[in-house]
Amino acid sequence: MPRLVFSEEVHLNNEEVLRGLLETISSYAASLENIIIRGKKDGSIKQSLDANATALTFIGMVQVTILRWALSGFSLPISDEGLTLWNNFEACIRA
């Protein structure tokens, strides 16, 4: 996804690429929202959370981690950082 977001086609306003990227992100966010809604129903996720905002927060967390990893020449210890971020995110959303 980082390559798509920063690709030349996006910056040249290639409508097909933009539409495809938006559809992909929207579909992924909707899937995450459904997981969050189920978690709210079963009591494992805080009731006060907005499902859409929580899904987009998760996507942003992953996106910026991958971007930082790519910008560091793929030298960032991505699995360690990912685990730390996930543990923090989980602690924030857990009921």
HUFEN-V524218 format. One record per residue. N is the residue number from 1. RES is the residue in one small letter. SS is DSSP state (h for helix, s for strand, l for the rest). PSI is psi as a letter, one per 20 degrees, with the letter a starting at -180 (none if undefined). NEAR is the number of other ideal C-beta (glycine too) atoms within 12 Angstrom. Layout:
((N/RES/SS/PSI/NEAR) (N/RES/SS/PSI/NEAR))
//
This chain:
((1/m/l/g/22) (2/p/h/h/20) (3/r/h/h/15) (4/l/h/g/23) (5/v/h/h/23) (6/f/l/j/17) (7/s/l/q/17) (8/e/h/h/12) (9/e/h/h/18) (10/v/h/g/21) (11/h/h/h/12) (12/l/l/j/11) (13/n/l/l/12) (14/n/l/o/15) (15/e/h/h/12) (16/e/h/g/13) (17/v/h/g/21) (18/l/h/g/19) (19/r/h/g/16) (20/g/h/g/18) (21/l/h/g/24) (22/l/h/g/18) (23/e/h/g/15) (24/t/h/g/18) (25/i/h/g/24) (26/s/h/g/18) (27/s/h/g/16) (28/y/h/g/22) (29/a/h/g/26) (30/a/h/g/19) (31/s/h/g/18) (32/l/h/h/30) (33/e/h/g/26) (34/n/h/h/19) (35/i/h/g/21) (36/i/h/g/32) (37/i/h/g/21) (38/r/h/g/15) (39/g/h/h/23) (40/k/h/h/22) (41/k/h/h/14) (42/d/h/i/12) (43/g/l/j/11) (44/s/l/i/17) (45/i/s/q/29) (46/k/l/p/19) (47/q/l/h/18) (48/s/l/i/13) (49/l/l/q/25) (50/d/l/p/17) (51/a/h/g/27) (52/n/h/g/18) (53/a/h/h/19) (54/t/h/g/30) (55/a/h/g/30) (56/l/h/h/22) (57/t/h/g/24) (58/f/h/g/32) (59/i/h/g/28) (60/g/h/h/22) (61/m/h/g/26) (62/v/h/g/26) (63/q/h/g/25) (64/v/h/h/22) (65/t/h/g/29) (66/i/h/h/25) (67/l/h/g/22) (68/r/h/h/21) (69/w/h/g/22) (70/a/h/g/19) (71/l/h/h/15) (72/s/l/j/14) (73/g/l/k/8) (74/f/l/k/13) (75/s/l/i/11) (76/l/l/p/20) (77/p/l/n/14) (78/i/h/h/22) (79/s/h/h/12) (80/d/h/g/13) (81/e/h/g/22) (82/g/h/g/21) (83/l/h/g/14) (84/t/h/g/17) (85/l/h/g/26) (86/w/h/g/20) (87/n/h/g/15) (88/n/h/g/17) (89/f/h/g/25) (90/e/h/g/19) (91/a/h/h/13) (92/c/h/h/19) (93/i/h/i/28) (94/r/s/p/19) (95/a/l/none/17))
//
